[in-house]
Amino acid sequence: MRLPEVEVKVKKYDRDEVLLELPGEDHTLCNLLKWALNRKEGIVATYRIEHPILGKRHKVEDEREHVPPKVRIRAVDEDADAREALWEAIDELLELIEEARREFQGALEEAEG
């Protein structure tokens, strides 16, 4: 199975703040990132999806007009690093997804046998 590619446009990338635009994405990925990032000490993560009649529009695969979500990661503690927090959050999410996959696989194999 091949997952769809995620397009990421980096608008800002420094220690204090990371600002990303995710054309083609919706609340699903943004909520996961926000959840994982806000668990980090000294980090505040938010995202915003504007109403489609506002802002710059992009075409996505199904030809709907779509305003891309913007994810903002801010270091609010002098010891925190927004860039590092992003990478850590991505790694943690991948581990959680792999763990969930194993749980599903075990439950399905048990149901078959």
N, C-alpha and C positions, 0 to 999 in steps of 0.2 A: 504494500500500500504506500502510495506516495502522497504526502501532505502538500497542500497548496503552499506556494512560496509566499513569504511575507515581505512586502515592500516597506522599506524603512528610509525615510528622509531625515537626516540629521540636521536640525536647525541650530543647535548649540550643543557643545560637548566640552565641558570643563569641570573642574573639581567641585565647584559650587552648584552647578546646574547643568542638567541635560534636558534638551527639548527635542522631542521626536515627533514626526508626522507619520501616520500609518495609513496610507491610501488603501482602500479596499477592506479595511478592518472595521470591527464594530465593538460593542461592549464586551464581548467574550474575552478577547485577548487583552484589552485595556484593563478590565477588572482583574484578571489574573496578575498582570504586571503590578497594578496598584496594590493589590493585596500583599504580594510578595515583598514589594519595596517598602511599604509602610510598616512591615515587621522589623525593619532595620533601624537601629538606634541612630538618631540624628538625621533621619531622612524623612521628607514629606513628598509623597507622590500623588499627583492628581491627573485626571484626563478630562478632556472636553470634546464633545461631539456637537458641533453647531447644527442648527436647523438647516436643511438643504437649500433654502432660499438665501442664506447668508454665506459670505466668504467665497473662496475659490472653489470651483467645482471640478471634479475629476470623474472620468468615466471608469467604471469597473466592468468586470466580465459580463454581467447580465444587462449592461447598457443603462443601468439606473444612474441618475446623477447622484453624486456622493461627495460630501464635504469630509475630508479625511480627519480622523481623530487626532488630537494633539495630546501627547503624554509629556508631563513636566515632572522632573525629579529634582528636588532641591535639597541641598545639604544645609540643615539649620543648626548644626553643631560644628564647631571649628575642627573637630577630629573626624568628621564624616567626609566621605568622598562620593559624590553622586555617580561618577563613572564606575567606580568599584562596586557600589551598591547595585547598579544595573546588572553587571556581569554576575554578581553573586545571586541575585534574584533569578536570573535566567537559568543558572545552573541548578538552583534549588527547585524551580518549576519542572525542569527536565527530570530530575530525580523523582519528584512526586508523581509525574506522569508515568514514568517507568514502573514505579511501585504500584500504581493503580492498574497498569497493564498486567502485571504479574497476578494481582488479586483477581482481576476479571478472568484471566486465563485459567487460574486454579479453580475458580468457581464454575466456569464453563466445562472444564474437563471433569470435574466432580459430577456435574449434572448429566454428562454423557455416559459416565461409567457406572 
